Amino acid sequence: MNIKDIYSEFVLETNGCQLFIKREDLIHPTVSGNKFRKLKYNIAFAVENKHTHLLTFGGAYSNHIAATAAAGQLGGFQTIGVIRGEELGEDVTKTLLQNPTLEFAHKCGMNLVFISRKKYREKDSDRFRESIKKRFNNPYIIPEGGTNALAVKGCQEILTPEDQKMDYICTPVGTAGTIAGIINSTASHQKVIGFPALKGNWMDQEVRKYVNNDRWEICQDYHFGGYARVSEPLIHFINDFKKRYGIPLDPIYTGKMMYGICDLINSGFFPENSRILAVHTGGLQGIAGMNIQLQKKKFQLINVI
């Protein structure tokens, strides 16, 4: 593979294909990638409707929690993060010392509320929403992962007219908002391929809630066992990619996507002379937390230098 700089993106050339990488991770230092896109119109709506509080949901290492805390601080909002796992709230000081994501959110002023996994599964119910609105001064509620119609609208801005030269658009998939926005903004000759971080066949149904065409597919072969699951070959790939090309990848989303794309190219999945655009959606803040877990397992750590 050879690499060169093209228009603020990068391209790798291999097996007759060109692979471009759109560096959405460079949009903003703390609200980067697809989180910036998802929050853009949600925060505009909150401002327009005179909300003073933003409330959202996530796991202990959630990119969305970190990004919402940072965006809220920048926008002058009070932020509340409802975190899955009540055990994390038993000793908050200890939790913050051991969790870089929650520590960052806390430093941004986010009020962290830890609830049981059972209660967390009820977070979308009317009863839960009404109770939380009363408790936190009628906050503007952003869904887990940030995906709603306004998030999809923001993600439709990821592709630019220049990207119409591409044949395939590849993106990681979490809660379907990013891929839906990309699908809606593709040209008629383009196809979108999503690489889920989660295990399961439910993703197609989620995507269809928001899209206006069928020029897409979900590739289920590279989730490495499910959300936050990793393997030593994946970590080796991420570190080798960073060493070769200077581009960091996170182990939850972009690392799995790039592993999958490279494997598909090498196996001849893409027609010769295809132009492939991979969307780097950010998520790099999660590397520190993952390295803590990898160290416990005595795995190789992800190189961030």
Short mmCIF file of the C-alpha atoms (twelve columns), coordinates in Angstrom:
data_MODEL
# 
_entry.id   MODEL 
# 
loop_
_atom_site.group_PDB 
_atom_site.id 
_atom_site.type_symbol 
_atom_site.label_atom_id 
_atom_site.label_alt_id 
_atom_site.label_comp_id 
_atom_site.label_asym_id 
_atom_site.label_seq_id 
_atom_site.Cartn_x 
_atom_site.Cartn_y 
_atom_site.Cartn_z 
_atom_site.pdbx_PDB_model_num 
ATOM 1   C CA . MET A 1   0.000   0.000   0.000  1 
ATOM 2   C CA . ASN A 2   1.171   3.520   -0.804 1 
ATOM 3   C CA . ILE A 3   -0.190  6.589   0.923  1 
ATOM 4   C CA . LYS A 4   -0.461  10.220  -0.099 1 
ATOM 5   C CA . ASP A 5   -2.307  13.302  1.044  1 
ATOM 6   C CA . ILE A 6   -5.321  14.266  -1.066 1 
ATOM 7   C CA . TYR A 7   -7.438  17.284  -0.179 1 
ATOM 8   C CA . SER A 8   -7.179  16.890  3.626  1 
ATOM 9   C CA . GLU A 9   -8.062  13.204  3.246  1 
ATOM 10  C CA . PHE A 10  -5.739  10.238  2.784  1 
ATOM 11  C CA . VAL A 11  -5.749  7.517   0.193  1 
ATOM 12  C CA . LEU A 12  -4.295  4.033   0.167  1 
ATOM 13  C CA . GLU A 13  -3.892  2.258   -3.155 1 
ATOM 14  C CA . THR A 14  -4.039  -1.533  -3.186 1 
ATOM 15  C CA . ASN A 15  -5.337  -4.353  -5.384 1 
ATOM 16  C CA . GLY A 16  -6.488  -1.893  -8.031 1 
ATOM 17  C CA . CYS A 17  -8.656  0.060   -5.572 1 
ATOM 18  C CA . GLN A 18  -8.209  3.480   -3.995 1 
ATOM 19  C CA . LEU A 19  -9.174  3.904   -0.369 1 
ATOM 20  C CA . PHE A 20  -9.763  7.441   0.858  1 
ATOM 21  C CA . ILE A 21  -10.189 8.285   4.539  1 
ATOM 22  C CA . LYS A 22  -12.349 11.237  5.477  1 
ATOM 23  C CA . ARG A 23  -10.922 12.573  8.741  1 
ATOM 24  C CA . GLU A 24  -14.086 13.553  10.569 1 
ATOM 25  C CA . ASP A 25  -12.144 12.926  13.771 1 
ATOM 26  C CA . LEU A 26  -10.341 16.225  13.153 1 
ATOM 27  C CA . ILE A 27  -13.478 18.410  13.174 1 
ATOM 28  C CA . HIS A 28  -13.113 19.417  16.824 1 
ATOM 29  C CA . PRO A 29  -10.717 18.411  19.611 1 
ATOM 30  C CA . THR A 30  -13.416 17.318  22.078 1 
ATOM 31  C CA . VAL A 31  -16.649 17.075  20.054 1 
ATOM 32  C CA . SER A 32  -15.215 15.215  17.100 1 
ATOM 33  C CA . GLY A 33  -16.484 13.161  14.220 1 
ATOM 34  C CA . ASN A 34  -20.048 11.944  14.035 1 
ATOM 35  C CA . LYS A 35  -20.807 13.253  17.538 1 
ATOM 36  C CA . PHE A 36  -20.273 16.814  16.318 1 
ATOM 37  C CA . ARG A 37  -22.637 16.117  13.418 1 
ATOM 38  C CA . LYS A 38  -25.267 14.493  15.619 1 
ATOM 39  C CA . LEU A 39  -25.246 17.214  18.256 1 
ATOM 40  C CA . LYS A 40  -25.192 20.199  15.876 1 
ATOM 41  C CA . TYR A 41  -28.924 20.482  15.180 1 
ATOM 42  C CA . ASN A 42  -29.982 19.002  18.529 1 
ATOM 43  C CA . ILE A 43  -28.181 21.787  20.360 1 
ATOM 44  C CA . ALA A 44  -29.567 24.385  17.943 1 
ATOM 45  C CA . PHE A 45  -33.062 23.083  18.736 1 
ATOM 46  C CA . ALA A 46  -32.366 23.231  22.468 1 
ATOM 47  C CA . VAL A 47  -31.208 26.834  22.166 1 
ATOM 48  C CA . GLU A 48  -34.195 27.830  20.038 1 
ATOM 49  C CA . ASN A 49  -36.578 26.318  22.574 1 
ATOM 50  C CA . LYS A 50  -34.804 27.931  25.516 1 
ATOM 51  C CA . HIS A 51  -33.678 24.765  27.254 1 
ATOM 52  C CA . THR A 52  -30.956 25.231  29.852 1 
ATOM 53  C CA . HIS A 53  -30.220 21.536  30.501 1 
ATOM 54  C CA . LEU A 54  -29.181 18.688  28.207 1 
ATOM 55  C CA . LEU A 55  -29.734 15.113  29.368 1 
ATOM 56  C CA . THR A 56  -28.554 11.965  27.664 1 
ATOM 57  C CA . PHE A 57  -27.674 8.325   28.274 1 
ATOM 58  C CA . GLY A 58  -24.674 6.059   27.826 1 
ATOM 59  C CA . GLY A 59  -22.304 3.430   29.093 1 
ATOM 60  C CA . ALA A 60  -19.210 4.010   31.164 1 
ATOM 61  C CA . TYR A 61  -16.930 4.672   28.179 1 
ATOM 62  C CA . SER A 62  -19.452 6.292   25.841 1 
ATOM 63  C CA . ASN A 63  -18.138 8.658   23.162 1 
ATOM 64  C CA . HIS A 64  -21.555 10.281  23.174 1 
ATOM 65  C CA . ILE A 65  -21.426 11.020  26.903 1 
ATOM 66  C CA . ALA A 66  -18.020 12.670  26.549 1 
ATOM 67  C CA . ALA A 67  -19.050 14.682  23.486 1 
ATOM 68  C CA . THR A 68  -22.338 15.872  25.012 1 
ATOM 69  C CA . ALA A 69  -20.541 16.999  28.171 1 
ATOM 70  C CA . ALA A 70  -18.011 18.972  26.107 1 
ATOM 71  C CA . ALA A 71  -20.613 20.440  23.758 1 
ATOM 72  C CA . GLY A 72  -22.837 21.405  26.671 1 
ATOM 73  C CA . GLN A 73  -19.992 23.177  28.395 1 
ATOM 74  C CA . LEU A 74  -19.157 25.091  25.214 1 
ATOM 75  C CA . GLY A 75  -22.811 26.028  24.722 1 
ATOM 76  C CA . GLY A 76  -23.458 27.102  28.302 1 
ATOM 77  C CA . PHE A 77  -25.794 24.220  29.169 1 
ATOM 78  C CA . GLN A 78  -26.054 22.211  32.340 1 
ATOM 79  C CA . THR A 79  -25.572 18.575  31.323 1 
ATOM 80  C CA . ILE A 80  -26.792 15.351  32.887 1 
ATOM 81  C CA . GLY A 81  -25.452 11.944  31.915 1 
ATOM 82  C CA . VAL A 82  -27.522 8.924   32.937 1 
ATOM 83  C CA . ILE A 83  -24.948 6.135   33.117 1 
ATOM 84  C CA . ARG A 84  -25.649 2.410   32.895 1 
ATOM 85  C CA . GLY A 85  -24.350 0.594   36.005 1 
ATOM 86  C CA . GLU A 86  -25.384 1.638   39.514 1 
ATOM 87  C CA . GLU A 87  -22.247 0.004   40.958 1 
ATOM 88  C CA . LEU A 88  -20.197 2.805   39.394 1 
ATOM 89  C CA . GLY A 89  -21.926 5.251   41.713 1 
ATOM 90  C CA . GLU A 90  -21.017 3.442   44.917 1 
ATOM 91  C CA . ASP A 91  -17.635 5.174   45.034 1 
ATOM 92  C CA . VAL A 92  -17.698 7.985   42.482 1 
ATOM 93  C CA . THR A 93  -14.213 9.214   43.356 1 
ATOM 94  C CA . LYS A 94  -12.778 5.784   42.624 1 
ATOM 95  C CA . THR A 95  -14.827 5.475   39.430 1 
ATOM 96  C CA . LEU A 96  -13.551 8.782   38.098 1 
ATOM 97  C CA . LEU A 97  -9.957  7.830   38.862 1 
ATOM 98  C CA . GLN A 98  -10.372 4.598   36.910 1 
ATOM 99  C CA . ASN A 99  -12.481 5.857   34.022 1 
ATOM 100 C CA . PRO A 100 -11.030 8.560   31.721 1 
ATOM 101 C CA . THR A 101 -14.335 9.061   29.882 1 
ATOM 102 C CA . LEU A 102 -16.405 9.775   32.966 1 
ATOM 103 C CA . GLU A 103 -13.597 11.817  34.473 1 
ATOM 104 C CA . PHE A 104 -13.579 14.024  31.368 1 
ATOM 105 C CA . ALA A 105 -17.368 14.397  31.414 1 
ATOM 106 C CA . HIS A 106 -17.267 15.306  35.104 1 
ATOM 107 C CA . LYS A 107 -14.596 17.952  34.471 1 
ATOM 108 C CA . CYS A 108 -16.846 19.422  31.781 1 
ATOM 109 C CA . GLY A 109 -19.489 19.898  34.471 1 
ATOM 110 C CA . MET A 110 -21.727 16.949  33.671 1 
ATOM 111 C CA . ASN A 111 -23.878 15.647  36.508 1 
ATOM 112 C CA . LEU A 112 -23.404 11.871  36.375 1 
ATOM 113 C CA . VAL A 113 -26.378 9.781   37.477 1 
ATOM 114 C CA . PHE A 114 -25.719 6.050   37.827 1 
ATOM 115 C CA . ILE A 115 -28.672 3.679   37.509 1 
ATOM 116 C CA . SER A 116 -29.114 -0.091  37.403 1 
ATOM 117 C CA . ARG A 117 -29.049 -1.934  34.108 1 
ATOM 118 C CA . LYS A 118 -32.664 -2.983  34.660 1 
ATOM 119 C CA . LYS A 119 -33.773 0.609   35.098 1 
ATOM 120 C CA . TYR A 120 -31.589 1.685   32.188 1 
ATOM 121 C CA . ARG A 121 -33.558 -0.613  29.880 1 
ATOM 122 C CA . GLU A 122 -36.653 1.428   30.783 1 
ATOM 123 C CA . LYS A 123 -35.074 4.741   29.767 1 
ATOM 124 C CA . ASP A 124 -37.281 5.194   26.693 1 
ATOM 125 C CA . SER A 125 -40.560 4.603   28.503 1 
ATOM 126 C CA . ASP A 126 -42.968 7.494   29.068 1 
ATOM 127 C CA . ARG A 127 -42.914 6.895   32.812 1 
ATOM 128 C CA . PHE A 128 -39.141 7.127   33.007 1 
ATOM 129 C CA . ARG A 129 -39.021 10.219  30.807 1 
ATOM 130 C CA . GLU A 130 -41.633 12.048  32.852 1 
ATOM 131 C CA . SER A 131 -39.847 11.300  36.131 1 
ATOM 132 C CA . ILE A 132 -36.531 12.488  34.801 1 
ATOM 133 C CA . LYS A 133 -38.024 15.682  33.373 1 
ATOM 134 C CA . LYS A 134 -39.415 16.560  36.808 1 
ATOM 135 C CA . ARG A 135 -36.141 15.746  38.540 1 
ATOM 136 C CA . PHE A 136 -33.894 17.774  36.240 1 
ATOM 137 C CA . ASN A 137 -35.786 20.936  35.357 1 
ATOM 138 C CA . ASN A 138 -37.337 19.760  32.073 1 
ATOM 139 C CA . PRO A 139 -34.087 19.070  30.201 1 
ATOM 140 C CA . TYR A 140 -33.779 18.609  26.467 1 
ATOM 141 C CA . ILE A 141 -33.353 14.837  26.140 1 
ATOM 142 C CA . ILE A 142 -30.945 13.445  23.565 1 
ATOM 143 C CA . PRO A 143 -31.198 9.665   22.961 1 
ATOM 144 C CA . GLU A 144 -28.424 7.202   23.742 1 
ATOM 145 C CA . GLY A 145 -25.809 7.498   21.008 1 
ATOM 146 C CA . GLY A 146 -27.385 10.761  19.887 1 
ATOM 147 C CA . THR A 147 -29.505 9.309   17.096 1 
ATOM 148 C CA . ASN A 148 -32.761 11.025  16.165 1 
ATOM 149 C CA . ALA A 149 -34.054 12.896  13.104 1 
ATOM 150 C CA . LEU A 150 -31.959 15.976  13.928 1 
ATOM 151 C CA . ALA A 151 -28.841 13.819  14.269 1 
ATOM 152 C CA . VAL A 152 -29.492 12.246  10.872 1 
ATOM 153 C CA . LYS A 153 -29.879 15.741  9.412  1 
ATOM 154 C CA . GLY A 154 -26.444 16.656  10.769 1 
ATOM 155 C CA . CYS A 155 -24.855 13.461  9.436  1 
ATOM 156 C CA . GLN A 156 -26.215 14.214  5.977  1 
ATOM 157 C CA . GLU A 157 -23.579 16.948  5.885  1 
ATOM 158 C CA . ILE A 158 -20.663 14.494  6.169  1 
ATOM 159 C CA . LEU A 159 -20.504 13.959  2.422  1 
ATOM 160 C CA . THR A 160 -19.569 16.885  0.191  1 
ATOM 161 C CA . PRO A 161 -19.961 17.386  -3.592 1 
ATOM 162 C CA . GLU A 162 -16.325 16.370  -3.961 1 
ATOM 163 C CA . ASP A 163 -17.171 12.931  -2.562 1 
ATOM 164 C CA . GLN A 164 -19.386 12.124  -5.553 1 
ATOM 165 C CA . LYS A 165 -16.277 10.738  -7.273 1 
ATOM 166 C CA . MET A 166 -16.437 7.799   -4.835 1 
ATOM 167 C CA . ASP A 167 -18.085 4.476   -5.661 1 
ATOM 168 C CA . TYR A 168 -18.419 3.116   -2.117 1 
ATOM 169 C CA . ILE A 169 -18.879 4.920   1.201  1 
ATOM 170 C CA . CYS A 170 -17.962 2.937   4.319  1 
ATOM 171 C CA . THR A 171 -18.824 3.899   7.874  1 
ATOM 172 C CA . PRO A 172 -18.916 2.340   11.352 1 
ATOM 173 C CA . VAL A 173 -22.404 1.728   12.724 1 
ATOM 174 C CA . GLY A 174 -23.610 2.118   16.297 1 
ATOM 175 C CA . THR A 175 -27.125 3.502   16.674 1 
ATOM 176 C CA . ALA A 176 -27.710 3.974   12.902 1 
ATOM 177 C CA . GLY A 177 -27.831 7.777   12.794 1 
ATOM 178 C CA . THR A 178 -24.516 8.292   11.025 1 
ATOM 179 C CA . ILE A 179 -25.038 5.708   8.322  1 
ATOM 180 C CA . ALA A 180 -28.610 6.934   7.755  1 
ATOM 181 C CA . GLY A 181 -27.427 10.496  7.157  1 
ATOM 182 C CA . ILE A 182 -24.730 9.281   4.786  1 
ATOM 183 C CA . ILE A 183 -27.184 7.079   2.875  1 
ATOM 184 C CA . ASN A 184 -29.565 10.001  2.404  1 
ATOM 185 C CA . SER A 185 -26.830 12.183  0.885  1 
ATOM 186 C CA . THR A 186 -25.310 9.677   -1.542 1 
ATOM 187 C CA . ALA A 187 -25.418 10.029  -5.314 1 
ATOM 188 C CA . SER A 188 -27.304 7.454   -7.373 1 
ATOM 189 C CA . HIS A 189 -24.136 5.609   -8.424 1 
ATOM 190 C CA . GLN A 190 -22.831 5.159   -4.877 1 
ATOM 191 C CA . LYS A 191 -23.311 2.365   -2.359 1 
ATOM 192 C CA . VAL A 192 -22.921 2.637   1.417  1 
ATOM 193 C CA . ILE A 193 -21.499 -0.224  3.494  1 
ATOM 194 C CA . GLY A 194 -21.930 -0.139  7.260  1 
ATOM 195 C CA . PHE A 195 -19.684 -1.995  9.699  1 
ATOM 196 C CA . PRO A 196 -21.520 -2.506  13.022 1 
ATOM 197 C CA . ALA A 197 -19.739 -2.393  16.347 1 
ATOM 198 C CA . LEU A 198 -22.583 -4.424  17.844 1 
ATOM 199 C CA . LYS A 199 -23.595 -8.020  17.323 1 
ATOM 200 C CA . GLY A 200 -27.053 -8.820  15.967 1 
ATOM 201 C CA . ASN A 201 -29.254 -8.518  12.894 1 
ATOM 202 C CA . TRP A 202 -31.496 -5.739  14.171 1 
ATOM 203 C CA . MET A 203 -29.490 -2.919  12.569 1 
ATOM 204 C CA . ASP A 204 -31.234 -3.025  9.159  1 
ATOM 205 C CA . GLN A 205 -34.560 -2.185  10.791 1 
ATOM 206 C CA . GLU A 206 -33.044 0.779   12.656 1 
ATOM 207 C CA . VAL A 207 -31.466 2.193   9.502  1 
ATOM 208 C CA . ARG A 208 -34.713 1.929   7.545  1 
ATOM 209 C CA . LYS A 209 -36.423 4.266   10.018 1 
ATOM 210 C CA . TYR A 210 -34.463 7.198   8.600  1 
ATOM 211 C CA . VAL A 211 -33.355 6.489   5.002  1 
ATOM 212 C CA . ASN A 212 -34.770 7.400   1.609  1 
ATOM 213 C CA . ASN A 213 -33.081 4.820   -0.648 1 
ATOM 214 C CA . ASP A 214 -31.802 1.227   -0.675 1 
ATOM 215 C CA . ARG A 215 -28.228 1.816   -1.861 1 
ATOM 216 C CA . TRP A 216 -26.685 0.305   1.272  1 
ATOM 217 C CA . GLU A 217 -25.882 -2.868  3.128  1 
ATOM 218 C CA . ILE A 218 -24.738 -3.870  6.596  1 
ATOM 219 C CA . CYS A 219 -21.636 -6.069  6.797  1 
ATOM 220 C CA . GLN A 220 -21.912 -8.219  9.925  1 
ATOM 221 C CA . ASP A 221 -18.552 -9.975  9.651  1 
ATOM 222 C CA . TYR A 222 -16.257 -7.638  11.586 1 
ATOM 223 C CA . HIS A 223 -17.832 -6.874  14.967 1 
ATOM 224 C CA . PHE A 224 -15.260 -9.120  16.721 1 
ATOM 225 C CA . GLY A 225 -17.857 -10.591 19.027 1 
ATOM 226 C CA . GLY A 226 -19.902 -7.498  19.831 1 
ATOM 227 C CA . TYR A 227 -19.731 -4.046  21.348 1 
ATOM 228 C CA . ALA A 228 -16.431 -3.283  23.120 1 
ATOM 229 C CA . ARG A 229 -15.172 -6.772  22.257 1 
ATOM 230 C CA . VAL A 230 -11.686 -6.829  20.781 1 
ATOM 231 C CA . SER A 231 -9.024  -9.361  19.869 1 
ATOM 232 C CA . GLU A 232 -5.259  -9.350  19.676 1 
ATOM 233 C CA . PRO A 233 -5.309  -9.390  15.832 1 
ATOM 234 C CA . LEU A 234 -7.535  -6.286  15.869 1 
ATOM 235 C CA . ILE A 235 -5.224  -4.446  18.270 1 
ATOM 236 C CA . HIS A 236 -2.218  -5.431  16.147 1 
ATOM 237 C CA . PHE A 237 -3.994  -4.103  13.037 1 
ATOM 238 C CA . ILE A 238 -4.802  -0.772  14.738 1 
ATOM 239 C CA . ASN A 239 -1.226  -0.303  15.899 1 
ATOM 240 C CA . ASP A 240 0.227   -1.285  12.519 1 
ATOM 241 C CA . PHE A 241 -2.145  1.115   10.755 1 
ATOM 242 C CA . LYS A 242 -1.059  3.962   13.029 1 
ATOM 243 C CA . LYS A 243 2.627   3.116   12.494 1 
ATOM 244 C CA . ARG A 244 2.313   2.904   8.700  1 
ATOM 245 C CA . TYR A 245 0.017   5.841   7.998  1 
ATOM 246 C CA . GLY A 246 -0.037  8.031   11.086 1 
ATOM 247 C CA . ILE A 247 -3.800  7.661   11.411 1 
ATOM 248 C CA . PRO A 248 -5.161  6.594   14.830 1 
ATOM 249 C CA . LEU A 249 -8.148  4.263   14.964 1 
ATOM 250 C CA . ASP A 250 -10.338 3.439   17.921 1 
ATOM 251 C CA . PRO A 251 -11.006 -0.237  18.800 1 
ATOM 252 C CA . ILE A 252 -14.806 0.026   19.020 1 
ATOM 253 C CA . TYR A 253 -15.775 1.611   15.707 1 
ATOM 254 C CA . THR A 254 -13.159 2.792   13.204 1 
ATOM 255 C CA . GLY A 255 -10.648 0.034   13.913 1 
ATOM 256 C CA . LYS A 256 -13.202 -2.660  13.144 1 
ATOM 257 C CA . MET A 257 -14.369 -0.827  10.024 1 
ATOM 258 C CA . MET A 258 -10.865 -0.381  8.626  1 
ATOM 259 C CA . TYR A 259 -9.992  -3.996  9.397  1 
ATOM 260 C CA . GLY A 260 -13.100 -5.057  7.489  1 
ATOM 261 C CA . ILE A 261 -12.475 -2.777  4.519  1 
ATOM 262 C CA . CYS A 262 -8.887  -3.932  4.117  1 
ATOM 263 C CA . ASP A 263 -9.954  -7.563  4.381  1 
ATOM 264 C CA . LEU A 264 -12.685 -7.069  1.758  1 
ATOM 265 C CA . ILE A 265 -10.266 -5.315  -0.600 1 
ATOM 266 C CA . ASN A 266 -7.726  -8.115  -0.241 1 
ATOM 267 C CA . SER A 267 -10.403 -10.757 -0.860 1 
ATOM 268 C CA . GLY A 268 -11.576 -9.086  -4.090 1 
ATOM 269 C CA . PHE A 269 -14.961 -7.943  -2.781 1 
ATOM 270 C CA . PHE A 270 -14.678 -4.528  -4.447 1 
ATOM 271 C CA . PRO A 271 -14.486 -4.348  -8.260 1 
ATOM 272 C CA . GLU A 272 -11.149 -3.295  -9.728 1 
ATOM 273 C CA . ASN A 273 -10.581 0.479   -9.870 1 
ATOM 274 C CA . SER A 274 -13.210 1.121   -7.183 1 
ATOM 275 C CA . ARG A 275 -12.919 4.360   -5.247 1 
ATOM 276 C CA . ILE A 276 -13.771 3.702   -1.616 1 
ATOM 277 C CA . LEU A 277 -14.324 6.390   1.013  1 
ATOM 278 C CA . ALA A 278 -14.008 5.373   4.666  1 
ATOM 279 C CA . VAL A 279 -15.505 7.844   7.139  1 
ATOM 280 C CA . HIS A 280 -13.355 8.192   10.263 1 
ATOM 281 C CA . THR A 281 -16.019 8.969   12.858 1 
ATOM 282 C CA . GLY A 282 -13.671 9.792   15.749 1 
ATOM 283 C CA . GLY A 283 -14.148 8.030   19.061 1 
ATOM 284 C CA . LEU A 284 -10.483 8.253   19.935 1 
ATOM 285 C CA . GLN A 285 -11.215 9.344   23.505 1 
ATOM 286 C CA . GLY A 286 -12.217 5.748   24.225 1 
ATOM 287 C CA . ILE A 287 -8.701  4.400   23.657 1 
ATOM 288 C CA . ALA A 288 -7.532  5.336   27.158 1 
ATOM 289 C CA . GLY A 289 -10.356 3.365   28.757 1 
ATOM 290 C CA . MET A 290 -9.827  0.408   26.461 1 
ATOM 291 C CA . ASN A 291 -6.127  0.333   27.310 1 
ATOM 292 C CA . ILE A 292 -7.037  -0.038  30.976 1 
ATOM 293 C CA . GLN A 293 -9.068  -3.120  30.076 1 
ATOM 294 C CA . LEU A 294 -6.349  -4.474  27.773 1 
ATOM 295 C CA . GLN A 295 -3.763  -4.090  30.503 1 
ATOM 296 C CA . LYS A 296 -5.872  -6.216  32.839 1 
ATOM 297 C CA . LYS A 297 -6.009  -8.924  30.167 1 
ATOM 298 C CA . LYS A 298 -2.268  -8.585  29.546 1 
ATOM 299 C CA . PHE A 299 -2.943  -7.727  25.895 1 
ATOM 300 C CA . GLN A 300 -0.854  -5.405  23.776 1 
ATOM 301 C CA . LEU A 301 -1.936  -1.787  24.361 1 
ATOM 302 C CA . ILE A 302 -3.169  0.563   21.640 1 
ATOM 303 C CA . ASN A 303 -0.451  3.009   20.638 1 
ATOM 304 C CA . VAL A 304 -1.638  6.605   20.926 1 
ATOM 305 C CA . ILE A 305 1.708   8.315   20.167 1 
# 
